[in-house]
Amino acid sequence: MSDVIDAAVTALNEKMEGQDFDSTAKFVIEGEGSVVVDGNGAHAGDEDTDVTLTASAETFESMMSGDLNPTAAFMGGKLAVDGDMGTAMKLGAILA
């Protein structure tokens, strides 16, 4: 597993701590791999989910650090969403 994926799992677990997320989502980090988020937190994986969000490592890192709002990333074409938009918005609110 890449260092980027390891860091993504750690960052997502910190943001998800104490949050109620009853869906599944997958972050595909271009050129690195993917991370799945569910009610138990985040882990490296590539299983089917309710929504798939795809971004560059730079965009993902900016969202995790709070420098880039997930909605702004989507509107600016830096974050692609495939699947349930409601799930994506729920996750975006947790990450913002």
N, CA, C and O atoms as a GROMACS GRO file, in nm:
protein
  384
    1MET      N    1   0.085  -0.119   0.000
    1MET     CA    2   0.000   0.000   0.000
    1MET      C    3   0.089   0.125   0.000
    1MET      O    4   0.194   0.128   0.064
    2SER      N    5   0.045   0.226  -0.072
    2SER     CA    6   0.128   0.346  -0.084
    2SER      C    7   0.117   0.435   0.040
    2SER      O    8   0.023   0.424   0.118
    3ASP      N    9   0.215   0.520   0.056
    3ASP     CA   10   0.214   0.616   0.168
    3ASP      C   11   0.094   0.709   0.157
    3ASP      O   12   0.037   0.750   0.258
    4VAL      N   13   0.055   0.743   0.034
    4VAL     CA   14  -0.060   0.832   0.013
    4VAL      C   15  -0.188   0.765   0.064
    4VAL      O   16  -0.270   0.829   0.130
    5ILE      N   17  -0.205   0.638   0.034
    5ILE     CA   18  -0.324   0.566   0.081
    5ILE      C   19  -0.321   0.552   0.232
    5ILE      O   20  -0.424   0.570   0.298
    6ASP      N   21  -0.205   0.519   0.289
    6ASP     CA   22  -0.192   0.511   0.435
    6ASP      C   23  -0.232   0.643   0.501
    6ASP      O   24  -0.306   0.644   0.599
    7ALA      N   25  -0.184   0.754   0.446
    7ALA     CA   26  -0.215   0.886   0.500
    7ALA      C   27  -0.363   0.918   0.483
    7ALA      O   28  -0.424   0.979   0.571
    8ALA      N   29  -0.421   0.876   0.371
    8ALA     CA   30  -0.563   0.901   0.346
    8ALA      C   31  -0.650   0.826   0.446
    8ALA      O   32  -0.746   0.881   0.499
    9VAL      N   33  -0.616   0.700   0.474
    9VAL     CA   34  -0.691   0.621   0.572
    9VAL      C   35  -0.685   0.689   0.709
    9VAL      O   36  -0.787   0.701   0.777
   10THR      N   37  -0.567   0.732   0.749
   10THR     CA   38  -0.550   0.799   0.878
   10THR      C   39  -0.632   0.928   0.884
   10THR      O   40  -0.704   0.952   0.981
   11ALA      N   41  -0.621   1.011   0.780
   11ALA     CA   42  -0.693   1.139   0.777
   11ALA      C   43  -0.844   1.118   0.779
   11ALA      O   44  -0.915   1.188   0.851
   12LEU      N   45  -0.892   1.023   0.700
   12LEU     CA   46  -1.037   0.998   0.696
   12LEU      C   47  -1.086   0.943   0.829
   12LEU      O   48  -1.194   0.982   0.875
   13ASN      N   49  -1.012   0.854   0.891
   13ASN     CA   50  -1.054   0.802   1.021
   13ASN      C   51  -1.061   0.911   1.126
   13ASN      O   52  -1.149   0.910   1.212
   14GLU      N   53  -0.968   1.007   1.122
   14GLU     CA   54  -0.973   1.120   1.216
   14GLU      C   55  -1.097   1.203   1.193
   14GLU      O   56  -1.163   1.244   1.289
   15LYS      N   57  -1.131   1.230   1.066
   15LYS     CA   58  -1.249   1.312   1.035
   15LYS      C   59  -1.379   1.238   1.065
   15LYS      O   60  -1.479   1.301   1.100
   16MET      N   61  -1.378   1.106   1.050
   16MET     CA   62  -1.501   1.027   1.068
   16MET      C   63  -1.528   0.994   1.215
   16MET      O   64  -1.638   0.952   1.250
   17GLU      N   65  -1.428   1.012   1.301
   17GLU     CA   66  -1.444   0.977   1.442
   17GLU      C   67  -1.563   1.050   1.503
   17GLU      O   68  -1.571   1.173   1.498
   18GLY      N   69  -1.654   0.973   1.561
   18GLY     CA   70  -1.771   1.031   1.626
   18GLY      C   71  -1.883   1.070   1.532
   18GLY      O   72  -1.986   1.121   1.576
   19GLN      N   73  -1.865   1.048   1.401
   19GLN     CA   74  -1.967   1.084   1.303
   19GLN      C   75  -2.056   0.963   1.274
   19GLN      O   76  -2.012   0.848   1.285
   20ASP      N   77  -2.179   0.990   1.236
   20ASP     CA   78  -2.273   0.885   1.200
   20ASP      C   79  -2.282   0.880   1.048
   20ASP      O   80  -2.346   0.966   0.986
   21PHE      N   81  -2.220   0.780   0.988
   21PHE     CA   82  -2.222   0.764   0.842
   21PHE      C   83  -2.267   0.622   0.813
   21PHE      O   84  -2.191   0.527   0.832
   22ASP      N   85  -2.391   0.608   0.766
   22ASP     CA   86  -2.450   0.476   0.749
   22ASP      C   87  -2.451   0.429   0.603
   22ASP      O   88  -2.528   0.341   0.566
   23SER      N   89  -2.366   0.488   0.521
   23SER     CA   90  -2.356   0.451   0.380
   23SER      C   91  -2.214   0.403   0.352
   23SER      O   92  -2.134   0.386   0.444
   24THR      N   93  -2.185   0.382   0.224
   24THR     CA   94  -2.050   0.346   0.185
   24THR      C   95  -2.003   0.438   0.074
   24THR      O   96  -2.080   0.475  -0.014
   25ALA      N   97  -1.877   0.475   0.079
   25ALA     CA   98  -1.819   0.562  -0.022
   25ALA      C   99  -1.676   0.518  -0.049
   25ALA      O  100  -1.608   0.465   0.039
   26LYS      N  101  -1.632   0.540  -0.172
   26LYS     CA  102  -1.495   0.506  -0.208
   26LYS      C  103  -1.427   0.629  -0.266
   26LYS      O  104  -1.480   0.694  -0.355
   27PHE      N  105  -1.310   0.660  -0.213
   27PHE     CA  106  -1.225   0.764  -0.270
   27PHE      C  107  -1.121   0.696  -0.357
   27PHE      O  108  -1.041   0.615  -0.309
   28VAL      N  109  -1.121   0.729  -0.485
   28VAL     CA  110  -1.016   0.682  -0.575
   28VAL      C  111  -0.916   0.796  -0.589
   28VAL      O  112  -0.950   0.904  -0.639
   29ILE      N  113  -0.795   0.771  -0.545
   29ILE     CA  114  -0.690   0.872  -0.555
   29ILE      C  115  -0.605   0.833  -0.675
   29ILE      O  116  -0.534   0.732  -0.674
   30GLU      N  117  -0.615   0.916  -0.779
   30GLU     CA  118  -0.554   0.883  -0.907
   30GLU      C  119  -0.407   0.848  -0.894
   30GLU      O  120  -0.329   0.923  -0.835
   31GLY      N  121  -0.370   0.733  -0.949
   31GLY     CA  122  -0.231   0.689  -0.949
   31GLY      C  123  -0.185   0.626  -0.818
   31GLY      O  124  -0.069   0.585  -0.807
   32GLU      N  125  -0.274   0.618  -0.719
   32GLU     CA  126  -0.234   0.567  -0.586
   32GLU      C  127  -0.315   0.446  -0.543
   32GLU      O  128  -0.258   0.349  -0.494
   33GLY      N  129  -0.446   0.449  -0.559
   33GLY     CA  130  -0.533   0.342  -0.513
   33GLY      C  131  -0.663   0.398  -0.460
   33GLY      O  132  -0.703   0.509  -0.496
   34SER      N  133  -0.730   0.322  -0.374
   34SER     CA  134  -0.859   0.368  -0.324
   34SER      C  135  -0.877   0.337  -0.176
   34SER      O  136  -0.815   0.247  -0.120
   35VAL      N  137  -0.965   0.416  -0.116
   35VAL     CA  138  -0.998   0.405   0.026
   35VAL      C  139  -1.150   0.398   0.037
   35VAL      O  140  -1.221   0.477  -0.025
   36VAL      N  141  -1.198   0.304   0.115
   36VAL     CA  142  -1.342   0.287   0.136
   36VAL      C  143  -1.378   0.340   0.274
   36VAL      O  144  -1.308   0.315   0.373
   37VAL      N  145  -1.489   0.415   0.280
   37VAL     CA  146  -1.541   0.469   0.405
   37VAL      C  147  -1.679   0.409   0.428
   37VAL      O  148  -1.764   0.408   0.338
   38ASP      N  149  -1.701   0.358   0.549
   38ASP     CA  150  -1.832   0.307   0.586
   38ASP      C  151  -1.858   0.340   0.733
   38ASP      O  152  -1.787   0.420   0.792
   39GLY      N  153  -1.958   0.278   0.790
   39GLY     CA  154  -1.993   0.307   0.929
   39GLY      C  155  -1.884   0.272   1.029
   39GLY      O  156  -1.888   0.317   1.143
   40ASN      N  157  -1.787   0.191   0.987
   40ASN     CA  158  -1.678   0.152   1.075
   40ASN      C  159  -1.553   0.237   1.058
   40ASN      O  160  -1.453   0.216   1.127
   41GLY      N  161  -1.557   0.334   0.966
   41GLY     CA  162  -1.441   0.419   0.941
   41GLY      C  163  -1.386   0.397   0.801
   41GLY      O  164  -1.460   0.360   0.710
   42ALA      N  165  -1.257   0.420   0.785
   42ALA     CA  166  -1.192   0.411   0.654
   42ALA      C  167  -1.090   0.299   0.652
   42ALA      O  168  -1.026   0.269   0.753
   43HIS      N  169  -1.077   0.236   0.535
   43HIS     CA  170  -0.975   0.133   0.515
   43HIS      C  171  -0.939   0.128   0.367
   43HIS      O  172  -1.019   0.165   0.281
   44ALA      N  173  -0.820   0.082   0.338
   44ALA     CA  174  -0.780   0.064   0.199
   44ALA      C  175  -0.865  -0.047   0.141
   44ALA      O  176  -0.881  -0.152   0.203
   45GLY      N  177  -0.920  -0.025   0.022
   45GLY     CA  178  -1.004  -0.127  -0.039
   45GLY      C  179  -1.061  -0.079  -0.170
   45GLY      O  180  -1.050   0.039  -0.205
   46ASP      N  181  -1.122  -0.171  -0.242
   46ASP     CA  182  -1.177  -0.138  -0.374
   46ASP      C  183  -1.313  -0.203  -0.395
   46ASP      O  184  -1.352  -0.227  -0.509
   47GLU      N  185  -1.386  -0.232  -0.287
   47GLU     CA  186  -1.516  -0.295  -0.302
   47GLU      C  187  -1.619  -0.196  -0.356
   47GLU      O  188  -1.596  -0.074  -0.357
   48ASP      N  189  -1.734  -0.249  -0.401
   48ASP     CA  190  -1.842  -0.165  -0.451
   48ASP      C  191  -1.900  -0.083  -0.337
   48ASP      O  192  -1.914  -0.132  -0.224
   49THR      N  193  -1.934   0.042  -0.367
   49THR     CA  194  -1.988   0.134  -0.266
   49THR      C  195  -2.105   0.211  -0.325
   49THR      O  196  -2.132   0.203  -0.445
   50ASP      N  197  -2.175   0.287  -0.240
   50ASP     CA  198  -2.289   0.368  -0.285
   50ASP      C  199  -2.245   0.480  -0.378
   50ASP      O  200  -2.318   0.518  -0.469
   51VAL      N  201  -2.126   0.533  -0.354
   51VAL     CA  202  -2.074   0.644  -0.435
   51VAL      C  203  -1.923   0.631  -0.446
   51VAL      O  204  -1.856   0.586  -0.353
   52THR      N  205  -1.870   0.671  -0.561
   52THR     CA  206  -1.726   0.672  -0.582
   52THR      C  207  -1.684   0.815  -0.613
   52THR      O  208  -1.740   0.879  -0.702
   53LEU      N  209  -1.586   0.864  -0.539
   53LEU     CA  210  -1.533   0.999  -0.559
   53LEU      C  211  -1.389   0.985  -0.609
   53LEU      O  212  -1.309   0.915  -0.547
   54THR      N  213  -1.357   1.051  -0.718
   54THR     CA  214  -1.226   1.039  -0.778
   54THR      C  215  -1.159   1.176  -0.784
   54THR      O  216  -1.219   1.274  -0.828
   55ALA      N  217  -1.034   1.181  -0.737
   55ALA     CA  218  -0.959   1.307  -0.737
   55ALA      C  219  -0.809   1.276  -0.742
   55ALA      O  220  -0.766   1.163  -0.718
   56SER      N  221  -0.733   1.378  -0.774
   56SER     CA  222  -0.587   1.364  -0.768
   56SER      C  223  -0.544   1.360  -0.622
   56SER      O  224  -0.619   1.398  -0.532
   57ALA      N  225  -0.422   1.314  -0.599
   57ALA     CA  226  -0.369   1.311  -0.462
   57ALA      C  227  -0.364   1.453  -0.406
   57ALA      O  228  -0.394   1.474  -0.288
   58GLU      N  229  -0.328   1.550  -0.488
   58GLU     CA  230  -0.320   1.689  -0.443
   58GLU      C  231  -0.456   1.741  -0.399
   58GLU      O  232  -0.468   1.806  -0.295
   59THR      N  233  -0.560   1.713  -0.479
   59THR     CA  234  -0.695   1.758  -0.443
   59THR      C  235  -0.742   1.690  -0.315
   59THR      O  236  -0.799   1.755  -0.228
   60PHE      N  237  -0.719   1.560  -0.305
   60PHE     CA  238  -0.760   1.487  -0.185
   60PHE      C  239  -0.692   1.544  -0.061
   60PHE      O  240  -0.757   1.567   0.041
   61GLU      N  241  -0.561   1.567  -0.070
   61GLU     CA  242  -0.487   1.622   0.044
   61GLU      C  243  -0.539   1.761   0.081
   61GLU      O  244  -0.547   1.794   0.200
   62SER      N  245  -0.575   1.842  -0.018
   62SER     CA  246  -0.631   1.975   0.010
   62SER      C  247  -0.765   1.966   0.081
   62SER      O  248  -0.795   2.046   0.170
   63MET      N  249  -0.847   1.867   0.043
   63MET     CA  250  -0.976   1.848   0.110
   63MET      C  251  -0.954   1.801   0.254
   63MET      O  252  -1.023   1.848   0.344
   64MET      N  253  -0.861   1.711   0.276
   64MET     CA  254  -0.836   1.659   0.410
   64MET      C  255  -0.780   1.766   0.503
   64MET      O  256  -0.809   1.766   0.623
   65SER      N  257  -0.699   1.856   0.449
   65SER     CA  258  -0.639   1.960   0.532
   65SER      C  259  -0.735   2.076   0.558
   65SER      O  260  -0.708   2.162   0.642
   66GLY      N  261  -0.847   2.077   0.486
   66GLY     CA  262  -0.944   2.185   0.503
   66GLY      C  263  -0.920   2.304   0.413
   66GLY      O  264  -0.991   2.404   0.421
   67ASP      N  265  -0.818   2.294   0.326
   67ASP     CA  266  -0.789   2.404   0.235
   67ASP      C  267  -0.885   2.408   0.117
   67ASP      O  268  -0.898   2.512   0.052
   68LEU      N  269  -0.953   2.296   0.088
   68LEU     CA  270  -1.046   2.289  -0.025
   68LEU      C  271  -1.173   2.220   0.020
   68LEU      O  272  -1.171   2.106   0.066
   69ASN      N  273  -1.284   2.291   0.008
   69ASN     CA  274  -1.415   2.236   0.041
   69ASN      C  275  -1.452   2.130  -0.063
   69ASN      O  276  -1.436   2.155  -0.183
   70PRO      N  277  -1.502   2.013  -0.021
   70PRO     CA  278  -1.538   1.908  -0.118
   70PRO      C  279  -1.639   1.956  -0.223
   70PRO      O  280  -1.629   1.917  -0.340
   71THR      N  281  -1.736   2.038  -0.184
   71THR     CA  282  -1.834   2.090  -0.280
   71THR      C  283  -1.765   2.180  -0.383
   71THR      O  284  -1.795   2.172  -0.502
   72ALA      N  285  -1.674   2.264  -0.337
   72ALA     CA  286  -1.600   2.350  -0.430
   72ALA      C  287  -1.512   2.267  -0.523
   72ALA      O  288  -1.497   2.301  -0.640
   73ALA      N  289  -1.455   2.158  -0.472
   73ALA     CA  290  -1.374   2.070  -0.556
   73ALA      C  291  -1.460   2.008  -0.666
   73ALA      O  292  -1.417   2.000  -0.781
   74PHE      N  293  -1.581   1.965  -0.630
   74PHE     CA  294  -1.672   1.907  -0.728
   74PHE      C  295  -1.714   2.011  -0.832
   74PHE      O  296  -1.709   1.986  -0.952
   75MET      N  297  -1.755   2.128  -0.785
   75MET     CA  298  -1.800   2.233  -0.876
   75MET      C  299  -1.688   2.282  -0.967
   75MET      O  300  -1.713   2.325  -1.080
   76GLY      N  301  -1.566   2.276  -0.918
   76GLY     CA  302  -1.451   2.319  -0.996
   76GLY      C  303  -1.392   2.212  -1.086
   76GLY      O  304  -1.292   2.234  -1.154
   77GLY      N  305  -1.456   2.095  -1.088
   77GLY     CA  306  -1.410   1.988  -1.175
   77GLY      C  307  -1.289   1.911  -1.123
   77GLY      O  308  -1.228   1.834  -1.196
   78LYS      N  309  -1.254   1.932  -0.996
   78LYS     CA  310  -1.138   1.862  -0.938
   78LYS      C  311  -1.177   1.732  -0.870
   78LYS      O  312  -1.090   1.651  -0.837
   79LEU      N  313  -1.307   1.711  -0.849
   79LEU     CA  314  -1.358   1.592  -0.782
   79LEU      C  315  -1.472   1.536  -0.865
   79LEU      O  316  -1.573   1.604  -0.886
   80ALA      N  317  -1.458   1.413  -0.912
   80ALA     CA  318  -1.563   1.347  -0.989
   80ALA      C  319  -1.644   1.259  -0.895
   80ALA      O  320  -1.590   1.194  -0.806
   81VAL      N  321  -1.777   1.259  -0.915
   81VAL     CA  322  -1.867   1.180  -0.832
   81VAL      C  323  -1.946   1.086  -0.922
   81VAL      O  324  -2.005   1.129  -1.021
   82ASP      N  325  -1.945   0.957  -0.887
   82ASP     CA  326  -2.019   0.857  -0.962
   82ASP      C  327  -2.102   0.775  -0.863
   82ASP      O  328  -2.047   0.704  -0.779
   83GLY      N  329  -2.234   0.786  -0.874
   83GLY     CA  330  -2.320   0.712  -0.782
   83GLY      C  331  -2.416   0.805  -0.710
   83GLY      O  332  -2.459   0.906  -0.766
   84ASP      N  333  -2.449   0.770  -0.587
   84ASP     CA  334  -2.550   0.840  -0.509
   84ASP      C  335  -2.501   0.978  -0.461
   84ASP      O  336  -2.417   0.988  -0.372
   85MET      N  337  -2.555   1.081  -0.522
   85MET     CA  338  -2.514   1.217  -0.488
   85MET      C  339  -2.550   1.253  -0.344
   85MET      O  340  -2.478   1.330  -0.280
   86GLY      N  341  -2.659   1.199  -0.291
   86GLY     CA  342  -2.696   1.224  -0.152
   86GLY      C  343  -2.591   1.174  -0.055
   86GLY      O  344  -2.558   1.241   0.043
   87THR      N  345  -2.538   1.056  -0.083
   87THR     CA  346  -2.429   1.002   0.000
   87THR      C  347  -2.305   1.089  -0.010
   87THR      O  348  -2.239   1.115   0.090
   88ALA      N  349  -2.274   1.133  -0.132
   88ALA     CA  350  -2.159   1.221  -0.151
   88ALA      C  351  -2.174   1.350  -0.072
   88ALA      O  352  -2.078   1.398  -0.012
   89MET      N  353  -2.295   1.406  -0.070
   89MET     CA  354  -2.318   1.531   0.003
   89MET      C  355  -2.309   1.510   0.153
   89MET      O  356  -2.257   1.596   0.225
   90LYS      N  357  -2.359   1.396   0.201
   90LYS     CA  358  -2.350   1.364   0.343
   90LYS      C  359  -2.204   1.351   0.385
   90LYS      O  360  -2.164   1.403   0.489
   91LEU      N  361  -2.125   1.282   0.304
   91LEU     CA  362  -1.984   1.267   0.334
   91LEU      C  363  -1.912   1.402   0.325
   91LEU      O  364  -1.825   1.432   0.406
   92GLY      N  365  -1.948   1.483   0.225
   92GLY     CA  366  -1.889   1.615   0.210
   92GLY      C  367  -1.911   1.702   0.332
   92GLY      O  368  -1.823   1.777   0.372
   93ALA      N  369  -2.031   1.692   0.392
   93ALA     CA  370  -2.061   1.770   0.512
   93ALA      C  371  -1.975   1.725   0.629
   93ALA      O  372  -1.936   1.808   0.711
   94ILE      N  373  -1.945   1.596   0.638
   94ILE     CA  374  -1.860   1.545   0.745
   94ILE      C  375  -1.715   1.593   0.725
   94ILE      O  376  -1.647   1.628   0.822
   95LEU      N  377  -1.670   1.595   0.601
   95LEU     CA  378  -1.531   1.629   0.572
   95LEU      C  379  -1.505   1.779   0.572
   95LEU      O  380  -1.391   1.822   0.589
   96ALA      N  381  -1.608   1.858   0.554
   96ALA     CA  382  -1.590   2.004   0.542
   96ALA      C  383  -1.546   2.066   0.673
   96ALA      O  384  -1.526   2.188   0.680
   0.00000   0.00000   0.00000
